[in-house]
């Protein structure tokens, strides 16, 4: 009887937490990403608004076991990515809205699967485009996947998935900033004699 009432409690908790609307946590820059940027001799750049490619792998609202997870930035996950890039560059002292170097792109995949009873995962993919004085210097797609421990109980699994979203974005930006081609495209141009 005790086991049954415990199981029933979990089911009730899971049902109570479904159907509600949640907001992803505000982005918080990754110290590792900021340090990596600071260590590079790169020019400051402007960050232009990222767009979003519509598709089943890039929903406007992420579904977490019947609950919805929305972006705190204009209700848009492409705006979330824009804000994340701006934060990381700003904290590294490499953001300049008036720069002739502009970073933009598009969010292609953005989803979390919290349906697993022991493991959940998130996937994100974005195309990053860096232009210098109107000329494309970098144009590549970065993809990442993260996994974390989940639970049968929605009261545990849903908030955990909500908290993992910023880490997914941090991992995507880490893949970008670790790309030597991206950093080289940001290097100051050699002055011609």
FENCOR-V551707 format. One record per pair of residues at least 4 apart in sequence whose ideal C-beta (glycine too) atoms are under 6 Angstrom apart, sorted by the first residue. I is the first residue (numbers start at 1). J is the second residue. Records with the same first field share a line. If there is no record, write none. Layout:
I = J + J
//
This chain:
10 = 153
13 = 153 + 155
14 = 153 + 154
17 = 154 + 155 + 158
18 = 65 + 66 + 67
19 = 66
20 = 67
21 = 68
22 = 67 + 69 + 162
23 = 70 + 72
24 = 69 + 71 + 165
25 = 166
26 = 72
27 = 83 + 84 + 87 + 166
29 = 34 + 87 + 88 + 91
30 = 170
33 = 88 + 173 + 174 + 177
34 = 88 + 91 + 92
36 = 177
37 = 92 + 94
38 = 92
40 = 183
42 = 186 + 187
43 = 101 + 186 + 188
44 = 94 + 96 + 99
45 = 99 + 101 + 103
46 = 97 + 99 + 102
47 = 85 + 86 + 103
48 = 102 + 104
49 = 82
50 = 78 + 81 + 82 + 105 + 107
51 = 78 + 106
52 = 78 + 107
53 = 58 + 106 + 108
57 = 109 + 111
58 = 109 + 110
61 = 68 + 70
62 = 69 + 112
64 = 69 + 114 + 158 + 161
65 = 114 + 154 + 158
67 = 158
69 = 162
70 = 75
71 = 75 + 76 + 77 + 80
73 = 79 + 80 + 83
74 = 79
77 = 107 + 110
78 = 107
81 = 107
84 = 169
86 = 90
88 = 173
89 = 94 + 95
90 = 95
100 = 133
101 = 132
102 = 131
103 = 130
104 = 129
105 = 126 + 127 + 128 + 129
106 = 127
107 = 126
108 = 125 + 126
109 = 123 + 125
110 = 124
111 = 123
112 = 122 + 161
113 = 121
114 = 120 + 157 + 161
116 = 120 + 150
117 = 152
119 = 147 + 150
120 = 148 + 150 + 161
121 = 147
122 = 146 + 168
123 = 145
124 = 144 + 168 + 172
125 = 143
127 = 141
128 = 176
129 = 139
130 = 137 + 138 + 185
131 = 136
132 = 137
137 = 185
138 = 182 + 185
142 = 172 + 175 + 176
144 = 171 + 172 + 175
146 = 168 + 171
148 = 164
150 = 157
151 = 156 + 157
154 = 158
176 = 182
//
